[in-house]
Amino acid sequence: MGMPCEFNAILKLTAAQGYPGQLSLGQSFQARKSGYRLFVMDVPLQLVDSHWQAWADVTIRELRWCGGETLVRAEVVRLYDRPFCVK
């Protein structure tokens, strides 16, 4: 029997999932996504809001699966001058 999981190459979050209210370089934050997801660890990923706008690069520092959810701790490693659409 397999475990259902999804591989994500970006971190797309809503406010309810833990999208930070304000972004700053070096900032750490926690987020929660439904389902079991795989993210690349220690490699910058784009942080995308609910409108598919990329605002920063983040690095996943911790990933946990628990109760059908994926919990991550991420760190902002780069802020973009202007957001851009990734979809």
MDTraj code that builds the backbone (N, CA, C; nanometers):
import mdtraj as md
import numpy as np

residues = "MET GLY MET PRO CYS GLU PHE ASN ALA ILE LEU LYS LEU THR ALA ALA GLN GLY TYR PRO GLY GLN LEU SER LEU GLY GLN SER PHE GLN ALA ARG LYS SER GLY TYR ARG LEU PHE VAL MET ASP VAL PRO LEU GLN LEU VAL ASP SER HIS TRP GLN ALA TRP ALA ASP VAL THR ILE ARG GLU LEU ARG TRP CYS GLY GLY GLU THR LEU VAL ARG ALA GLU VAL VAL ARG LEU TYR ASP ARG PRO PHE CYS VAL LYS".split()
xyz = np.array([
    [0.0854, -0.1178, 0.0000],
    [0.0000, 0.0000, 0.0000],
    [0.0899, 0.1239, 0.0000],
    [0.0612, 0.2182, -0.0861],
    [0.1423, 0.3393, -0.0966],
    [0.0884, 0.4520, -0.0114],
    [0.1719, 0.5503, 0.0073],
    [0.1320, 0.6704, 0.0822],
    [0.1063, 0.7816, -0.0183],
    [-0.0131, 0.8394, -0.0203],
    [-0.0385, 0.9491, -0.1141],
    [0.0424, 1.0724, -0.0744],
    [0.1197, 1.1254, -0.1676],
    [0.1971, 1.2459, -0.1392],
    [0.2102, 1.3269, -0.2671],
    [0.2439, 1.4534, -0.2483],
    [0.2553, 1.5476, -0.3593],
    [0.3911, 1.6154, -0.3492],
    [0.4611, 1.6288, -0.4606],
    [0.5879, 1.7007, -0.4623],
    [0.5616, 1.8451, -0.5026],
    [0.6104, 1.9397, -0.4231],
    [0.5910, 2.0816, -0.4503],
    [0.7249, 2.1490, -0.4752],
    [0.7334, 2.2262, -0.5850],
    [0.8553, 2.2981, -0.6201],
    [0.8479, 2.4454, -0.5810],
    [0.7307, 2.4901, -0.5325],
    [0.7133, 2.6243, -0.4774],
    [0.6373, 2.6093, -0.3463],
    [0.6380, 2.7135, -0.2651],
    [0.5596, 2.7145, -0.1424],
    [0.4478, 2.8164, -0.1602],
    [0.3274, 2.7680, -0.1925],
    [0.2108, 2.8539, -0.2128],
    [0.1254, 2.8472, -0.0869],
    [0.1024, 2.9640, -0.0260],
    [0.0307, 2.9700, 0.1009],
    [-0.0770, 3.0769, 0.0992],
    [-0.1811, 3.0520, 0.1762],
    [-0.2802, 3.1542, 0.2081],
    [-0.2488, 3.2031, 0.3499],
    [-0.3145, 3.3091, 0.3905],
    [-0.2952, 3.3596, 0.5274],
    [-0.3325, 3.2526, 0.6300],
    [-0.4397, 3.1782, 0.6037],
    [-0.4844, 3.0742, 0.6962],
    [-0.3829, 2.9604, 0.7089],
    [-0.3025, 2.9385, 0.6053],
    [-0.2012, 2.8333, 0.6083],
    [-0.0702, 2.8801, 0.6709],
    [-0.0560, 3.0103, 0.6925],
    [0.0644, 3.0615, 0.7563],
    [0.1453, 3.1589, 0.6743],
    [0.0869, 3.2133, 0.5648],
    [0.1604, 3.3132, 0.4870],
    [0.1895, 3.4323, 0.5787],
    [0.3152, 3.4739, 0.5897],
    [0.3497, 3.5839, 0.6815],
    [0.2825, 3.7157, 0.6431],
    [0.2388, 3.7912, 0.7426],
    [0.1770, 3.9210, 0.7182],
    [0.2743, 4.0207, 0.6591],
    [0.3987, 4.0115, 0.6997],
    [0.5033, 4.0988, 0.6475],
    [0.6291, 4.0147, 0.6315],
    [0.7021, 4.0377, 0.5251],
    [0.8217, 3.9591, 0.4966],
    [0.9475, 4.0399, 0.5241],
    [1.0462, 3.9747, 0.5856],
    [1.1764, 4.0379, 0.6046],
    [1.2851, 3.9320, 0.5879],
    [1.3986, 3.9735, 0.5397],
    [1.5111, 3.8842, 0.5155],
    [1.5537, 3.8167, 0.6455],
    [1.5722, 3.6863, 0.6418],
    [1.6139, 3.6111, 0.7593],
    [1.4999, 3.5670, 0.8491],
    [1.3797, 3.6112, 0.8191],
    [1.2621, 3.5783, 0.8986],
    [1.2280, 3.4298, 0.8869],
    [1.1969, 3.3671, 0.9994],
    [1.1479, 3.2294, 0.9999],
    [0.9985, 3.2313, 1.0271],
    [0.9268, 3.1378, 0.9672],
    [0.7840, 3.1264, 0.9922],
    [0.7424, 2.9810, 0.9745],
    [0.6264, 2.9479, 1.0306],
    [0.5716, 2.8142, 1.0186],
    [0.4469, 2.8180, 0.9326],
    [0.4242, 2.7094, 0.8601],
    [0.3068, 2.6995, 0.7745],
    [0.2546, 2.5569, 0.7795],
    [0.1286, 2.5446, 0.7416],
    [0.0597, 2.4158, 0.7458],
    [-0.0167, 2.3967, 0.6149],
    [0.0062, 2.2835, 0.5481],
    [-0.0628, 2.2493, 0.4240],
    [-0.1357, 2.1168, 0.4439],
    [-0.2514, 2.1030, 0.3819],
    [-0.3241, 1.9769, 0.3912],
    [-0.2548, 1.8703, 0.3068],
    [-0.2675, 1.7464, 0.3468],
    [-0.2072, 1.6355, 0.2740],
    [-0.0589, 1.6207, 0.3042],
    [-0.0022, 1.5141, 0.2525],
    [0.1402, 1.4881, 0.2692],
    [0.2139, 1.5416, 0.1479],
    [0.3069, 1.6324, 0.1711],
    [0.3790, 1.6995, 0.0630],
    [0.5289, 1.6849, 0.0834],
    [0.5986, 1.6793, -0.0277],
    [0.7446, 1.6762, -0.0273],
    [0.7953, 1.8098, -0.0796],
    [0.8934, 1.8655, -0.0116],
    [0.9604, 1.9880, -0.0542],
    [1.1103, 1.9621, -0.0534],
    [1.1823, 2.0288, -0.1396],
    [1.3279, 2.0234, -0.1361],
    [1.3729, 2.0955, -0.0093],
    [1.4663, 2.0358, 0.0608],
    [1.5169, 2.0958, 0.1846],
    [1.6447, 2.1751, 0.1559],
    [1.6601, 2.2881, 0.2242],
    [1.7827, 2.3688, 0.2199],
    [1.8170, 2.4217, 0.0809],
    [1.7181, 2.4339, -0.0064],
    [1.7339, 2.4907, -0.1405],
    [1.6255, 2.5975, -0.1568],
    [1.6568, 2.7176, -0.2045],
    [1.5552, 2.8222, -0.2170],
    [1.4385, 2.7834, -0.3082],
    [1.3176, 2.8120, -0.2602],
    [1.1926, 2.7938, -0.3347],
    [1.1199, 2.9272, -0.3375],
    [1.0378, 2.9480, -0.4383],
    [0.9589, 3.0710, -0.4428],
    [0.8443, 3.0641, -0.3422],
    [0.8233, 3.1732, -0.2703],
    [0.7082, 3.1877, -0.1817],
    [0.6003, 3.2614, -0.2591],
    [0.4852, 3.1966, -0.2758],
    [0.3783, 3.2460, -0.3604],
    [0.2523, 3.2644, -0.2762],
    [0.1813, 3.3750, -0.2992],
    [0.0574, 3.3997, -0.2255],
    [-0.0620, 3.3352, -0.2962],
    [-0.1810, 3.3551, -0.2439],
    [-0.3013, 3.2915, -0.2990],
    [-0.3367, 3.3410, -0.4390],
    [-0.2768, 3.4521, -0.4839],
    [-0.3001, 3.5061, -0.6184],
    [-0.1893, 3.4659, -0.7157],
    [-0.1057, 3.3703, -0.6753],
    [0.0063, 3.3200, -0.7547],
    [0.1137, 3.4267, -0.7798],
    [0.1277, 3.5220, -0.6874],
    [0.2331, 3.6232, -0.6949],
    [0.3514, 3.5785, -0.6093],
    [0.4698, 3.5718, -0.6696],
    [0.5914, 3.5361, -0.5965],
    [0.6502, 3.6627, -0.5340],
    [0.6775, 3.6575, -0.4058],
    [0.7275, 3.7731, -0.3309],
    [0.8692, 3.7543, -0.2785],
    [0.9120, 3.6279, -0.2641],
    [1.0408, 3.6014, -0.2006],
    [1.0843, 3.4589, -0.2311],
    [1.2095, 3.4308, -0.1996],
    [1.2590, 3.2939, -0.1969],
    [1.2693, 3.2527, -0.0507],
    [1.2287, 3.1306, -0.0234],
    [1.2394, 3.0766, 0.1120],
    [1.3113, 2.9428, 0.1057],
    [1.3696, 2.9045, 0.2157],
    [1.4334, 2.7746, 0.2291],
    [1.3597, 2.6977, 0.3380],
    [1.3172, 2.5759, 0.3062],
    [1.2518, 2.4900, 0.4045],
    [1.3595, 2.4363, 0.4981],
    [1.3441, 2.4628, 0.6260],
    [1.4422, 2.4185, 0.7257],
    [1.3937, 2.2966, 0.8040],
    [1.2616, 2.2805, 0.8126],
    [1.2051, 2.1670, 0.8855],
    [1.0749, 2.1268, 0.8184],
    [1.0506, 1.9963, 0.8090],
    [0.9292, 1.9435, 0.7486],
    [0.8803, 1.8266, 0.8335],
    [0.7524, 1.8287, 0.8681],
    [0.6931, 1.7197, 0.9461],
    [0.5592, 1.6813, 0.8857],
    [0.5287, 1.5538, 0.8904],
    [0.3973, 1.5044, 0.8500],
    [0.3247, 1.4589, 0.9748],
    [0.2009, 1.4993, 0.9881],
    [0.1261, 1.4634, 1.1078],
    [-0.0231, 1.4763, 1.0806],
    [-0.0989, 1.3705, 1.1031],
    [-0.2437, 1.3769, 1.0933],
    [-0.2968, 1.4225, 0.9587],
    [-0.2337, 1.3805, 0.8503],
    [-0.2800, 1.4177, 0.7174],
    [-0.2416, 1.5581, 0.6753],
    [-0.1475, 1.6197, 0.7466],
    [-0.1006, 1.7551, 0.7135],
    [0.0510, 1.7573, 0.7045],
    [0.1003, 1.8570, 0.6343],
    [0.2434, 1.8825, 0.6259],
    [0.2719, 2.0133, 0.6977],
    [0.3636, 2.0081, 0.7922],
    [0.4039, 2.1264, 0.8682],
    [0.5464, 2.1623, 0.8279],
    [0.5697, 2.2893, 0.7948],
    [0.7034, 2.3325, 0.7559],
    [0.7456, 2.4545, 0.8371],
    [0.8759, 2.4641, 0.8566],
    [0.9362, 2.5871, 0.9077],
    [1.0268, 2.6342, 0.7967],
    [1.0063, 2.7586, 0.7533],
    [1.0807, 2.8142, 0.6409],
    [1.1494, 2.9439, 0.6824],
    [1.2536, 2.9794, 0.6077],
    [1.3284, 3.1030, 0.6320],
    [1.3336, 3.1831, 0.5021],
    [1.3069, 3.3125, 0.5117],
    [1.3140, 3.4015, 0.3957],
    [1.4613, 3.4277, 0.3658],
    [1.5047, 3.3917, 0.2437],
    [1.6453, 3.4084, 0.2072],
    [1.6657, 3.5136, 0.0982],
    [1.5570, 3.5587, 0.0356],
    [1.5668, 3.6628, -0.0677],
    [1.4308, 3.7297, -0.0842],
    [1.4311, 3.8618, -0.0898],
    [1.3097, 3.9385, -0.1176],
    [1.3191, 3.9937, -0.2591],
    [1.2111, 3.9855, -0.3342],
    [1.2091, 4.0396, -0.4694],
    [1.1768, 4.1888, -0.4658],
    [1.2323, 4.2656, -0.5598],
    [1.2014, 4.4082, -0.5699],
    [1.0537, 4.4297, -0.5998],
    [0.9994, 4.3448, -0.6868],
    [0.8573, 4.3504, -0.7237],
    [0.8057, 4.2079, -0.7338],
    [0.6833, 4.1836, -0.6909],
    [0.6261, 4.0511, -0.7085],
    [0.5997, 4.0229, -0.8564],
    [0.5942, 3.8953, -0.8911],
    [0.5619, 3.8576, -1.0284],
    [0.4754, 3.7325, -1.0268],
    [0.3957, 3.7177, -1.1308],
    [0.3024, 3.6064, -1.1419],
    [0.3766, 3.4810, -1.1879],
    [0.3520, 3.3693, -1.1208],
    [0.4178, 3.2446, -1.1586],
    [0.3222, 3.1462, -1.2260],
    [0.1977, 3.1828, -1.2421],
    [0.1014, 3.0937, -1.3076],
    [0.0562, 3.1521, -1.4392],
])
top = md.Topology()
chain = top.add_chain()
for i, resn in enumerate(residues, 1):
    res = top.add_residue(resn, chain, resSeq=i)
    for name in ("N", "CA", "C"):
        top.add_atom(name, md.element.get_by_symbol(name[0]), res)
traj = md.Trajectory(xyz[None], top)
